[in-house]
């Protein structure tokens, strides 16, 4: 049995304390001796009782027992597993919660890209792209490889290897954002960005981010990497209303994405970070700086060689377009207005082929702008329109205003204005059809009819004049008297037969052009004078096909048939050619080209018109103000006729002269699709014709014995 050390008197049990041999200890205070004593070594058969408690640390340098270290490690592992398990459960719950707010996966599908309408001129040049995207969908195989490579290099380098989300990129973004104390870098992959663009809103919430990840994983499982990248390149917003790389390339560089250079590709890829901030048309310097960063990334990833990077950096003096604001946009808008009537709803990319001649379109726009520069301030004129048609009624050029960027209202097709004296040919044609001739005489004198007293422009009267002179000099009194004599309704019927579609007031003032019409319809109504008497329907669309070539519409037919018989047609052309020879339109002659036309000025000089034609083109010009404000005595002869001549001279330069029926005895060349018309070389001037009425006016020529049918045979080879 272990022997214990004796207890000190008067005290409770005292536990032995550790000691070191020969170390002095103090005696108990109770023994009255406070001298230091040396602890005696216990005898061999006696050992002091040792505490069973483990030794405690002694400051920082103390050792920790292995058992305690093991216990703490076990607790750490345990709680890590517990927290991890609950984390997985929590994440799973979150995924289930937000995933349940998405449609069933069986219904997941990439929505169709908004349809693009690519509109082409007759010579294959781009008139415009219309639709929500602003450009056509392009296949990745059709793009220069450095364009998709630029996007991958700067936006998602591990795009080819990740499964839709990039943990490395996400972790890097978190570190950068924490360091920057703000959101300076995103962690979304291209697939996540595509998922957001296709399916989700732009709101930044935790739930939307979870849904974005789920959709990104689904996209990666459903589509190949090239398909995902192609979808992204065709859908991503790139500023200025452009969606997709093709729309952006056309918007900023005026070319297809298939044709961009390395530097341009870098600029397009640089837009993705902030489209408005880095738009080259907005801030070229900032855009270039960003492009240089992209070029470095492209070289670093092997998308381009160092030599290509050097060459791209050397590209200076780049041209950035300010958007397509040319006059061809009026044509594109008009095409879009008509498209549903041809193919219904546009639910896929289509290509529309038009009748527009791109060179004539440029000439028409330049002529109108020059005219407004010449007459705008001088005559208080602010707007104008030009429309030019070939003998089949195909619109070859159309300008609906002076500046599309400031006003998209198409005055050529929508503005209804008083045509003034340009309406008079319908009056005189009616007279020819009712048995009169260009030599028929009427009195130019003041008169009043039911309170209406029409006056001539110069307030002068010439007395007896022929109808040819009355039309060429634009005498109002004679036209008004003819309207009363022939009947306003008959004149209205003639105008509508030739192509006027606007409502007409069947009153005598109709003869002076008081009923409003559009420039397109009245110009179209003049075309029968140029093509041998055949009515036309002004048109611009010749064909529509899908992007892969399937024909959806092809125009057939060439018009509405004959609307003017040959004799009155020839007589009208004789009179209308006199307008340019000696009349109010003499400033608008086209050297070397037979032509006819008519000036027009509405009440109070509000509208100035000139509509004229050759065997090649029929063109109408209108000048005025949108609000109907009067001009400073601007007339058709002094303003519109000058613009008309400027355009027509340029449009006919270098072309072989073509005859107009009843003016020059040669065979007219017409555009393809127009019925072939053979004219008798012996027929010139005012042709003999049968009387319409039983009574023949004094001096009137009798019809040939074979009658109208024989004349038609001789003129047109029927």
DRENSEVEX-528330 format. One record per atom (N, C-alpha, C): x, y, z; residue in one letter. Coordinates in steps of 0.2 Angstrom, whole numbers, plus 5000, padded with zeros to 4 digits. Atoms other than C-alpha are relative to their C-alpha. Layout:
XYZa...
END
This chain:
500449945000x500050005000x500450065000x499649945000x500650174995x500050045006x500049954994x501250285009x499950074998x500249935001x500650465009x500550045005x499649954996x501650605015x499550035006x500449984995x501050665032x499750074999x500349945001x499750805033x500350065004x499849954995x500250975040x499550015005x500549994995x499451015056x499550064999x500549955001x497851115056x499850024993x500249995007x497551105037x499749944997x500350055003x496551005026x500549964996x499550045005x497250885013x500350044995x499649965005x498650955003x500249954994x499850055005x498950874986x500850024999x499349995001x500750844982x500150044994x499949965005x501550964970x500649984996x499350025004x502850934956x500550045003x499449974997x504550974961x500649984996x499450025003x506250974954x500549995006x499550024995x507650894964x500450065002x499549954997x508651014976x499750074999x500349945001x507451154972x499750025007x500349984994x507051254988x499350025000x500749984999x505251274994x499950045006x500149974994x504551385007x499649965005x500450044995x503851305023x499350035001x500749974999x502051325028x500150065005x500049944996x501651485036x499849985007x500350014993x500851395051x500649975005x499550034996x502551315057x500450065003x499749954998x503151485061x500750014998x499349995003x504751465051x499950014993x500049985007x504851555035x500649994996x499450015003x506551505031x499949954994x500050055005x506851415015x500249945002x499850074998x506951235016x500149964993x499850045006x507651105004x499549945001x500550055000x506350974999x500549935000x499650065000x506950805004x499849954995x500150055004x507050664992x499649945003x500450054997x505750534996x500449935000x499650064999x506450365002x499749954994x500150045006x506450224989x499349975000x500750035001x504850144994x499450045001x500549965000x503950294995x500050054994x500049955006x503350404980x499450055001x500649955000x502350564980x499549984996x500650015005x500650554973x500050054995x500049965006x500550624956x499350014997x500649985002x499050714949x499949964993x500150045006x498150614935x499850054994x500249965006x497650774925x500650014996x499549995005x498650804909x500350075002x499749934999x499950944910x499750054995x500349955004x499251104904x500650044996x499549965004x500051224891x500350055005x499649954996x501351344898x500150064995x499949955005x501151494887x499949984993x500150025007x501151494869x500549944998x499550065002x502651374868x499849945003x500150064997x501751244878x499749954994x500250065004x501351074869x499349985001x500750025000x499551014865x500049935000x500050075000x499250834869x499749974993x500350035006x498950724853x499349995000x500750025000x497250664859x499650064999x500549945001x496550844860x500150034993x500049985007x497250884843x499649964995x500450045003x496450734836x499250015000x500749994999x494850774844x499750064996x500249935004x494750954836x500049984993x500050015007x495150884819x499449964998x500650035002x493750764820x499450045000x500649965000x492550894825x500050054994x500049965006x493151004811x499749964994x500350045006x492850864798x499349995001x500750014999x491250824806x499550064998x500449945002x490550994805x500050034993x499949985007x491251024788x499549964996x500450045003x490350874782x499250025001x500749984998x488750924791x499850064996x500149945003x488851104784x499949994992x500050025007x489251034766x499449974998x500750045001x487750914767x499450054999x500549955000x486651054772x500050054994x499949965005x487451164759x499749974993x500350045006x487051034745x499250005000x500850004999x485251024752x499850074998x500349935001x485051214752x500150024992x499949985007x485851234734x499449964996x500550045004x484751094728x499350025001x500649974999x483251174736x499950064996x500049945004x483651334728x499949994992x500150025007x483851254711x499349974998x500650025001x482251164713x499550055000x500549945000x481351324718x500050044994x500049955006x481951434704x499949964994x500150045006x481951294692x499349984998x500750025001x480151254695x499650064997x500349945003x479751434689x500150004993x499950015007x480351384672x499549964997x500450055003x479351294659x500349935001x499750075000x479551104659x500550004994x499450015005x481151054650x499849974993x500350035006x480050964637x499850064995x500249955004x479551134631x500550054999x499449955001x481251224631x500249994993x499850005007x481651274614x500350074998x499749945002x482751414606x499550044996x500549965004x481551554601x500250024993x499849985006x481551604583x500350075000x499749945000x482651744579x499550054996x500449965004x481651894573x500250014993x499950005008x481451894554x500450064998x499749945003x482552004544x499850004993x500249995007x482052074527x500650034997x499549975004x483452104515x499750024994x500349965006x482952224501x500650014996x499549995005x483952224485x499850044995x500249975006x483952334470x500049964994x500050045006x483752274453x500749984998x499350025001x485652274451x500349965006x499850044994x485852174467x500350035005x499749974995x486452304478x499550015006x500549994994x485752324496x499750065001x500449944999x484352444498x499950015007x500050004993x484152404516x499849945003x500250054996x483852284530x499450025005x500649984996x482152284539x499949945005x500250054995x481652194555x500350035007x499849984994x482052204573x500749995001x499350014999x483852144571x500450054997x499649955004x484452264558x500549974995x499550045004x485452124549x499849934999x500250075001x485351954542x500449955004x499750054996x485751794551x500649974995x499550035003x487451724546x500349945003x499750064998x488251554547x500750015002x499349994997x489851544557x500549984995x499550025005x490651454542x500150054995x500049955005x490351604531x500450065003x499749944997x491251724543x500849995000x499350015000x493151754543x500149975007x499950034994x493751644557x500350055006x499849954994x494551794567x499450035003x500549974997x492851864570x499749965006x500250044994x492151724581x500549995005x499550004996x493851704587x500150065005x499949944996x493951884593x499550005006x500550004995x492351854603x500249955005x499850054995x492951694611x500650035004x499449984997x494651774615x499950055006x500149954995x493951924624x499549995005x500650014995x492351854632x500049945004x500050064997x492651674636x500549954997x499450045003x494351594633x499949925000x500150074999x493751424640x499449984997x500650015003x492251424629x500049934998x500050075003x492751264620x500149945005x499950064995x493151164636x499550005006x500550004995x491851214649x499349974998x500650035001x490151144651x499450055001x500549955000x489151304651x500150055005x499749964995x489851374667x500749995001x499250014999x491651414671x500250025007x499849994993x492151394689x500650055001x499449974999x493851464686x499950084998x500249935002x493151624677x499650035005x500449974994x491851644691x500450025006x499649984994x493151634705x500450064998x499649945001x494251754696x499650075000x500449945000x492851874694x499850025007x500249984993x492351864712x500650035003x499449974997x494151904717x500150074998x499949935003x494352054705x499450045003x500549954997x492652124711x500150015007x499949984993x493052104729x500650055001x499449965000x494752184726x499850074998x500249945003x493952324716x499450035004x500549974996x492552344729x499450024996x500549995005x491252334715x500049954995x500150055005x490652244700x500450034994x499649985006x492052264687x500149954995x499950065004x492152094680x499449955001x500550054999x490751964676x500349934999x499750075000x490951784677x499549964995x500450045004x489651734664x500349984994x499750025006x490151624650x499550024994x500449985006x489551654632x499349965000x500750044999x488251514635x499550035004x500449974995x487651594650x499750074997x500349945004x487451764640x499549984995x500550025005x486551674626x499449985004x500650024996x485351594639x499650065002x500349944998x485051764646x499650044995x500349965006x484751844629x499449964997x500550045003x483651704623x499349995005x500550024996x482551664638x499850055006x500149974994x482751784652x500050084999x500049925000x482551974657x500750025002x499449974998x483952084660x500150025007x499949994992x483652104679x500549965003x499450034997x485052064690x499849985007x500250024993x484351954704x500349935000x499750064999x484951794712x499649944996x500550055004x483451694705x500249994993x499950005007x483751744688x500749974998x499350035001x485651694689x499949935000x500150074999x485151524695x499649974993x500350025006x483951504680x500550014994x499550005006x485351564668x500449945000x499650055000x486451434674x499749934998x500450065002x485151294672x499950004992x500150005008x484751354654x500749994997x499350015003x486651364650x500249935000x499950075000x486851184655x499649964995x500450035005x485351134644x500250024993x499849985007x486051234629x500649964999x499450045002x487751144631x499849934999x500250075001x486850974632x499649994993x500450005006x485751014617x500350024993x499749975006x486851104605x500849995000x499350005000x488651094599x500350075001x499649934998x489951234603x499950044994x500149955006x489851304585x499350024999x500749985000x487951304586x499950055005x500149954995x487951394602x500450074998x499749945002x489251524596x499750034994x500449975005x488251554580x499450035002x500649974997x486651584590x500250065003x499849944996x487651704601x500250064995x499749955005x488451794586x499450044996x500549975003x486751824578x499450035004x500549974996x485751874593x500350065005x499849954995x486851984604x499950074998x500249935002x486452164605x500750045000x499449975002x487852274598x500050084999x500049925000x487252454600x499650024994x500349965005x486352574589x499449964997x500550045003x484852454587x500249944996x499750055004x485952324579x500049935005x499950074996x485752134585x500349964995x499650055004x487052014579x500650044996x499449975002x488752044571x499950034993x500149985007x488052064553x499750075000x500349945000x486952204558x500550065003x499549964998x488352284568x500550024995x499549995005x489552274554x499750054995x500449965005x488252354542x499950075003x500249934997x487852494555x500750045001x499449964999x489652544559x500550004994x499550005005x490652494544x499750004993x500449995006x489352494530x500249934996x499950065004x489752314525x499849945004x500250064996x489252134529x500649975005x499550034996x490052044543x500549954997x499650045004x490751924530x500750034997x499449965003x491952064524x500450045005x499649954995x492652144540x500749985000x499350024999x494452154543x500249985007x499850034993x495452094558x499950065005x500149944995x495352274566x499350015001x500749995000x493552284562x499749955004x500250064996x493252114570x500150015007x499849994994x494152164585x499650065003x500549954997x493052324587x499349975001x500750034999x491452224585x500049965006x500050044993x492052104599x500150045006x499949954995x492552254609x499350035002x500749974999x490752314608x499649965006x500450044996x490152174619x500050025007x500049984993x490752244635x499550065002x500549944999x489752404633x499950034993x500149985007x488952434616x500050074999x500149935001x488552614618x500750045001x499449964998x490252664627x500549994994x499450025004x491352574614x499850004992x500249995007x490352614598x500550044996x499549965004x491552674584x499750064997x500349945003x490352794577x499950055006x500149954994x490152874595x500650025002x499349984997x491952874601x500549964997x499550045003x493252814589x500649985004x499450014997x494652834600x500049955006x500150054995x493952734614x499949934997x500150065004x493352604602x500649974998x499450035002x495052584595x500549975006x499750024994x495852574612x499849935003x500350064998x494652434617x500249944995x499850055005x495052344600x500749985001x499450024999x496852344604x500149955005x500050054995x496552254620x499749934997x500250075003x495552124610x500549974995x499550025004x496952114597x500549965004x499550044996x498152064611x499749945003x500350064998x496951934617x499949954995x500050055006x496751864600x500749974998x499350025001x498651854598x500249955005x499950044994x498751774615x499749934999x500350075001x497551634611x500149974993x499850035006x498251604594x499550014994x500549995006x496751674584x500350034994x499649975006x497851784574x500849995002x499350004999x499751784572x500250075002x499749934998x500851924578x500050054994x500049965006x501051984560x499350034999x500749975001x499152004558x499850055005x500249954994x499052094575x500450074998x499649945002x500452214569x499650044994x500349975006x499552244552x499350035002x500749974998x497852274561x500250065004x499949944996x498652404573x500250054995x499849945005x499352494557x499450024996x500649975004x497652514550x499750065003x500349944998x497152694552x499650034995x500549975004x495952814544x499449964998x500650045001x494552694547x499450054999x500649965001x492852754541x499449975003x500650034996x491352734552x499450044998x500649985003x489652754545x499650035006x500449984995x488352854555x499349974999x500750035001x486952734550x499750024993x500249995007x486052714534x499450055000x500549955000x485052874532x499850034993x500149985007x485052884513x499249994998x500750005003x483452904502x499749934999x500350065001x483352724499x499649975005x500450024994x482652704516x499250014999x500749995002x481052774509x499749944996x500150065004x481052634497x499949945004x500050064996x481352504510x499450005004x500649994996x479952574521x499449984996x500650015005x478752564506x499949924999x500050075001x479252384503x499749965006x500250034994x478952334521x499250015001x500849994999x477152414520x499749954995x500450045005x476752304505x500149925001x499850074999x477652144511x499449955002x500550054997x476152064521x499549984994x500550025006x475052074505x500349954995x499750055004x476251964496x500149945003x499850064996x476751834509x499749995006x500350014994x475751864524x500550025006x499649984994x476651874541x500749984998x499350025002x478551874539x500349975007x499850044994x479151734551x500749974999x499350035002x480851694543x500450064996x499649955004x482251794535x499849994992x500250015007x481751834517x500450064996x499749965005x482551924502x499550034995x500549965005x481552054492x500450034995x499749975005x482052094475x499650054997x500449945002x481552264469x500250024993x499949975006x481452364453x500550065000x499649944999x482552504460x500750004996x499450005003x484052554450x500450055004x499749974995x485352604462x500450064998x499749935003x486252734451x499550054999x500549955001x484652814447x499750035007x500249984994x484152824465x500550055003x499549954998x485852914469x499950074996x500149945004x485453034455x499450045002x500649964998x483753074461x500150035007x499949974993x484253104479x500550064999x499649955001x485653214473x499750064996x500349955004x484553314461x499550045005x500549974995x483253344475x500450045005x499649964995x484553404487x500350064997x499749945004x485353514474x499450054999x500549955001x483653594471x499850035006x500249974994x483253624489x500650055002x499549954998x484953704491x500050064996x500049945005x484653814476x499450045002x500649964999x482853864480x499750005007x500350004994x482553824498x499950075004x500049934997x482953994506x499750054995x500249955005x482654094490x499250004999x500750015001x480854024488x499649975006x500350034994x480453964506x499749934999x500250075001x480353784501x500449965005x499650044995x480853654514x500049924998x500050075001x480353484506x499949984993x500150025007x480153384490x500049935000x500050075002x479953214482x500149994993x499950025007x480453124466x499849935000x500250075001x479752964459x500149994992x499950015007x480352894442x499949934999x500350075002x479552744433x500249994993x499950025006x479952644418x499449994996x500650005003x478752614404x499549945002x500550054998x478052454413x499750025007x500249984994x477752554429x500449985006x499550024995x479252484438x500350075003x499749944997x479852614451x500849995000x499350015001x481652644446x500450055006x499749964995x482052784459x499450035004x500549974996x481052854474x500350045005x499849964994x481452994486x499450045003x500649984996x480153034499x500150065004x499949944996x480953184507x500850024999x499349975001x482553294508x500549975005x499650034996x483253204523x499749955004x500350054996x482753034530x500150005007x499850004993x483653054546x499650055004x500449954997x482553204550x499249985000x500850015001x480853144543x500049934996x500150065004x480452964538x499350004996x500649995003x478753024531x500250004992x499950015008x478752964512x499550044996x500449955003x478053114503x499849974993x500150035007x478153014486x499449965000x500650055000x476852884492x499450025004x500549994995x475952964506x499750075000x500249935000x475853154504x499550024994x500549985004x474253214496x500050074999x499949935002x474453384487x499650014994x500449985006x473453484475x500550004994x499650005005x474253444458x500150064995x500049945004x473853614450x499949984992x500150015007x474053614431x500349934997x499850065002x474853444430x499449954999x500650045001x473053374431x499750024993x500349985006x472653464414x500049954994x500050055006x473253324402x499449955000x500650045000x471753224408x499450034997x500549965003x470653364403x500050004993x499950005007x471353374386x500049934997x500150065002x471453194384x499349984999x500850015001x469553184387x499850044994x500249965006x469353324374x500249964994x499850035006x470353224361x499649944999x500450065001x469353064365x499350024998x500749975001x467753174363x500050034993x500049985007x468253224345x500350064999x499649945002x469253374347x500749994998x499350025003x471053394340x500450065003x499649954998x472553494345x499950074997x500149945003x472053624333x499350035001x500649974998x470353654340x500150065004x499949934997x470053834345x499550015005x500549984995x469353894361x500350075002x499949934999x469254074368x500350005007x499749994994x470454124382x499850075002x500349944998x469454254391x499749995007x500350014994x468754294408x499349985000x500750025000x467154214413x499849985007x500250024994x466154164428x499449954999x500550055000x465154004431x499849985007x500350024993x464053984446x500450035006x499649964995x465054114456x500849985000x499350025000x466754034451x500350044994x499649965005x467954144441x500749994999x499350015001x469554064436x500450054997x499649955003x470954174432x500749964997x499350025002x472654144422x500550025005x499549994996x474254144431x500350074999x499749945001x474854304423x499450065000x500549955000x473154384424x499950034993x500149985007x473154404405x499649954996x500450055004x472054334391x500250014993x499850005007x472454294373x499550004995x500550015005x470854274365x499949934997x500050065004x470654134352x500749965000x499450045000x471953994355x499849934998x500150075002x472153814349x500149965007x499950044994x472053674362x500849995002x499250014999x473953644359x500350065004x499749944996x474353824364x499850005007x500349994994x473153824378x500349955005x499750054995x473953664386x500850025001x499349985000x475753714382x500150065005x499949944996x475553884390x499650005006x500450014994x474453814404x499550065001x500649955000x472953934401x499449975004x500550024996x471753914415x499350004998x500749995002x470153984407x499849954995x500150055006x470253864392x499849935004x500150064996x470453714404x499350005004x500650004996x469053764415x499350004995x500650005005x467853794400x499949934997x500150075003x468253624393x499749955006x500350044995x467853544410x499350015001x500749995000x466153624410x499749974994x500250025006x465953584392x499949924999x500050085000x466453394394x499749975005x500350024994x465753374411x500649975005x499550024995x466853354427x500149935001x499950074998x466453174430x500349964994x499650035006x467053124412x500750015001x499349994999x468653204416x500349965006x499850044994x468753114433x500149934998x499950065003x468452954424x500649984996x499450005004x469852984412x500649995005x499450004996x471053014426x500149945004x500050064996x470552864436x500249944995x499950055005x470652754420x500850004999x499349995001x472452814418x500449985007x499650024995x472952774436x499950045007x500149974993x472352904449x499549965004x500450044995x471652824464x499750045006x500349964995x471352964476x499350024998x500649985002x469553024477x500050074996x500049945004x469153164464x499350045001x500749965000x467853304466x499850024993x500349995007x466853304450x499750075000x500249935001x466753494449x500550034995x499649975006x467453614435x500750025003x499449984997x468853664447x500549945000x499550065001x469553484445x500550014995x499649995006x470253544428x500650035002x499449964998x471453654438x500449975005x499650044996x472053524449x499950015008x500149994994x471153554465x499949945005x500150064996x470853374471x500749975001x499350024998x472353304480x500249934998x499750065002x473453164474x500749995003x499350014998x475053084478x500550004994x499550005005x476653104468x500049944996x499950065004x476752924464x499449984996x500650015004x474952904458x500050044993x500149965006x474953054446x500649994995x499550025005x476653004439x499949944997x500250065003x476052834436x499550014995x500549995005x474552904427x500350034994x499749975006x475752994415x500449944996x499650065004x476652824410x499749984994x500350025006x475352784397x500250044994x499849965005x475852934387x500749984997x499350025002x477652864386x500049934997x499950075002x477352684383x499549974994x500450025005x476052684369x499249995002x500750004998x474452704379x499849945005x500250064996x474552554391x500050025008x500049994993x474052574409x500449965004x499550044996x475252524423x499850015007x500150004993x475152484441x500750025003x499449984998x476652574449x500249945005x499850054995x477652434458x500850005001x499350004998x479352404466x500249935002x499850074999x479352214471x499949964994x500150045006x479752094458x500149925002x500050074997x480151934469x500250005007x499950014993x480251874486x500249935001x499850064999x481251724492x500349995007x499750014993x481851644508x500850004999x499350005000x483651654513x500449944997x499750065003x483951484507x499849994992x500150005007x483251524490x499349974998x500650025002x481451464490x499550064998x500349945002x480351574480x499350005003x500649994997x478851644489x499550044996x500449965005x478251774476x500450024994x499749985006x478651814458x499550044996x500549955004x477851964449x499849974993x500250025007x476851914434x499650054997x500549955003x475952024421x500450074999x499749945001x476452194415x499650065001x500449944999x474952314418x499349984999x500750015000x473152334415x499750014993x500250005007x473052344396x500050074998x500049945004x472752484384x499450055004x500549954997x471952644392x499950064996x500149955005x472252764378x500149984993x500050035007x471852734360x500650044996x499449975004x473352774347x499950074998x500149935003x472552934339x500050055006x500049954995x472153034355x500750005004x499350014997x473852964362x500550054996x499549975004x474853034348x499850085000x500249934999x473853204349x500350035006x499849984994x474253214367x500750015001x499349995000x476053184365x500350064996x499849945004x476153314351x499950075005x500149944995x475353444364x500550005006x499550004994x476453384379x500750024998x499349995002x478053394369x500150084999x500049935001x477553574364x500150045007x499949974993x477553614383x500850015001x499349994999x479453584383x500350034995x499749975006x479753654366x499950085001x500149935000x478953824368x499650035006x500449984994x477853824384x500350015006x499849994994x477953834402x500649955003x499450054998x479253684403x500650014996x499549995005x480453754390x500750005004x499350004996x481853764404x500249935002x499950074998x481653574406x500249964994x499850045006x482253514389x500549955001x499550055000x483253364387x500349994994x499750005007x484453384373x500149934997x499950075004x484353244360x499449955001x500550054998x482853164368x499350034999x500749985001x481053174362x499649995007x500350004993x480053214378x499350045000x500649964998x478353284385x500050015007x500149994993x477753344401x499650065002x500449954998x476853474411x500250035007x499949964994x477153604424x499450005004x500649994996x475953634439x500250045006x499949964994x475753764453x499350005003x500750004996x474353754466x499950075002x500249944997x473453894474x500550035005x499649974996x474454024482x500849985000x499450025001x476053944476x500249955006x499850054995x475953804489x500349944998x499750065002x476453664478x500350024993x499749995006x477653664463x500249934997x499950075003x477653514451x500350004993x499850025007x478453444435x499949934999x500050075002x477953284428x500149994992x499850005007x478753234412x500249934998x499950075002x479253084402x500450004993x499750015006x480353014388x499849924999x500150075001x480252834380x500349965005x499750054995x481352774394x499850015007x500249994993x480752854410x499550055000x500549954998x479252954417x500250025007x499849974993x479753064432x499550055002x500449944997x478753174444x500450035005x499749964995x479453304455x499550055004x500449964996x478553394469x500450045005x499649954995x479253544480x499450045003x500549974996x478353624494x500250005007x499950004993x478153634513x499549955003x500550054997x477353494524x499450035003x500649974996x476253614533x499650044995x500449975005x475553684516x500150085000x499949935000x476353854519x500250024993x499949985007x476453954503x500850024999x499349985002x478153974494x500050074998x499949945003x478854134488x500050004992x500250005007x478054124471x500549954996x499650065003x478953954468x499549974995x500550045005x478153874452x500349944997x499750065003x478353714443x500550014995x499549985005x479253794429x500750025003x499449974998x480553884439x500349965006x499750044995x480853754453x500049934998x500150075001x480153584450x500349984993x499850025006x480553584432x500850004999x499250005000x482453624435x500249945003x499850064997x482553484447x499949944996x500150065004x481753364435x500550004994x499550005005x482853414421x500749985002x499350024998x484453394431x500049935001x500050084999x483953214436x499949974993x500150045007x483353164418x500650014996x499449995005x484853234409x500549955003x499550054997x485953134421x499849934999x500350065000x484852984420x500049974993x500050025007x484852984401x500750004996x499349995003x486753024398x500349934998x499750065002x487552894388x499649944997x500550055002x485952804383x499850024993x500249995007x485252784365x499350035001x500749975000x483752904362x499549954998x500650045001x482052824362x499450044999x500549955003x480552894353x499449995005x500750004997x478852944361x499550004995x500550005006x477352894351x499750074998x500349945002x476753034340x500550065000x499549955000x478453134341x500549994995x499550025004x479853044333x499849944997x500250065003x479552914320x500549945000x499550064999x480652774327x499749955004x500350054996x480352614336x500350015007x499849994993x480452644355x500349935003x499750054997x481552534365x499650005007x500450004993x480552474381x500449955004x499750044996x481152384396x499749935000x500350075000x480952194397x499449995004x500650014997x479252134401x499450044997x500549965003x478352274392x499849984993x500350035007x477252224377x500450044994x499649975006x478252254361x499550044996x500449955004x477552404351x500350024994x499749985006x477852424333x499650064997x500349945002x477552604326x500150014992x499949985007x477252654308x500450064999x499549945001x478752764303x499650064996x500449945004x477452864292x499650045005x500549964996x476452914307x500450055004x499749944996x477053084314x499550055002x500549944998x476253234323x499349985002x500650024998x474453234325x499749954995x500350055004x473653074318x499350014998x500750005001x472053064308x499649955004x500350054996x470752984318x499250014998x500750005001x468852944317x499750055005x500449964996x467553064323x499749965005x500350044995x466853014340x499250024999x500749985001x465253124337x499850004993x500350005007x464153124322x500250064996x499849945003x464553304319x500750015000x499349995000x466253344313x500250085000x499949934999x466953514318x500450034994x499749975006x467553634304x500749995001x499350015000x469253594299x500349945002x499850064997x469253424307x500249954994x499950055005x470053284297x499649945001x500450065000x469053134292x500549945002x499650064998x469552964298x500249964993x499950045006x470352844285x499549954999x500550045002x469252724276x499949945004x500050064996x469752574286x499950015007x500249994994x469252654302x500649995006x499550004994x470052644320x500449935000x499750075000x470352454318x500650004995x499450005004x471452474303x500650045002x499549964997x472352614311x500449965005x499750044995x472752504326x500549954997x499650055003x473352374314x500750034997x499449975002x474552494306x500550025005x499649984995x475152564322x500449955004x499750054996x475452404332x500049934997x499950075003x475452264320x499549955002x500550054997x473852184327x499749964994x
END
